[in-house]
């Protein structure tokens, strides 16, 4: 699955990241756990990166739409 990420309050998403890419950027300090993440093209399902790290399956196809985060 490909992901998009952005800083809170930013207008534009950075796209085309794998889970491993996101984890590397987090470990290197390029992004923080406050950033938003979502599957590419699904900003209505965005969550804070901290939630994604705690539960990598938050974007599983059977995840409830009621658990979606704020639209980015």
C-alpha positions in Angstrom: 0.0 0.0 0.0 1.2 3.5 -0.8 0.7 6.3 1.7 0.5 10.1 1.7 1.9 12.2 4.6 1.7 15.9 5.5 2.4 18.2 8.4 -0.6 19.3 10.5 -2.1 22.4 8.9 -0.2 22.0 5.6 -2.1 22.2 2.4 -0.3 19.6 0.3 0.3 15.9 0.8 3.6 14.2 -0.1 2.6 11.0 -1.8 4.1 7.6 -2.8 5.5 6.4 0.5 5.6 2.8 1.7 5.3 1.9 5.4 9.1 1.4 5.5 9.7 4.8 3.9 7.5 6.4 6.6 9.3 4.5 9.4 12.7 5.6 8.0 11.7 9.2 7.8 10.3 9.1 11.4 13.5 7.4 12.7 15.7 10.0 11.0 13.7 12.9 12.4 12.4 14.2 9.0 8.8 13.8 10.2 7.2 13.5 13.6 4.4 11.5 15.1 2.1 14.6 14.8 2.1 14.4 11.0 -0.9 13.0 9.2 -0.9 9.8 7.1 -3.5 8.2 4.8 -3.6 5.8 1.9 -3.0 7.7 -1.3 -6.1 9.5 -2.5 -8.0 8.9 0.8 -7.4 12.0 2.8 -10.8 11.5 4.5 -9.2 8.5 6.3 -6.2 10.4 7.6 -4.9 9.8 11.1 -2.0 11.0 13.1 1.2 9.1 12.4 1.4 8.1 16.1 -1.9 6.2 15.7 -0.6 4.4 12.5 2.6 3.4 14.3 0.6 2.0 17.2 -1.8 0.1 14.9 -0.4 -0.4 11.3 -3.7 -2.1 10.4 -5.7 1.1 10.9 -6.1 1.3 7.1 -7.1 -2.3 6.6 -10.0 -2.7 4.2 -12.3 -3.8 7.0 -11.5 -0.8 9.3 -14.6 1.0 10.3 -15.3 4.3 8.5 -16.3 5.7 11.9 -12.7 5.4 13.0 -11.4 7.7 10.3 -9.5 10.8 11.4 -10.0 14.4 10.4 -9.9 15.2 6.7 -6.6 16.7 5.7 
